[in-house]
Amino acid sequence: MEAYPAVKGTAPAYLRKIVRPYTPARPLCSATSGRLMPPPLWSCTSRSRLLSVLAPRCWNDLPVEVRTAETLATFKRRLKAHLF
């Protein structure tokens, strides 16, 4: 849940710095899917429980309709429907 405010820009600066939006090098359909940039592979093995590793992994596993929710209330409702 900490990833949503960081993606929308309402989280503190240190969280916004940790989770970065995915920006492809060329125009792709996935550019508007609301994905996050995964960390480099070398950081995933030794630090697999850090927010910088887990947030993009969990966020990118969510369906597009959950990731692209307009408000926090809508995000929570869609996330609950997805999980249950």
KADAHU-V677569 format. One record per helix or strand of 2 or more residues. SS is the DSSP state (@ for helix, = for strand). FROM is the first residue (numbers start at 1). LEN is the number of residues. If there is no record, write none. Layout:
# KADAHU-V677569
SS | FROM | LEN
SS | FROM | LEN
This chain:
# KADAHU-V677569
@ | 2 | 7
@ | 13 | 6
@ | 29 | 4
@ | 41 | 6
@ | 51 | 11
@ | 64 | 4
@ | 72 | 12
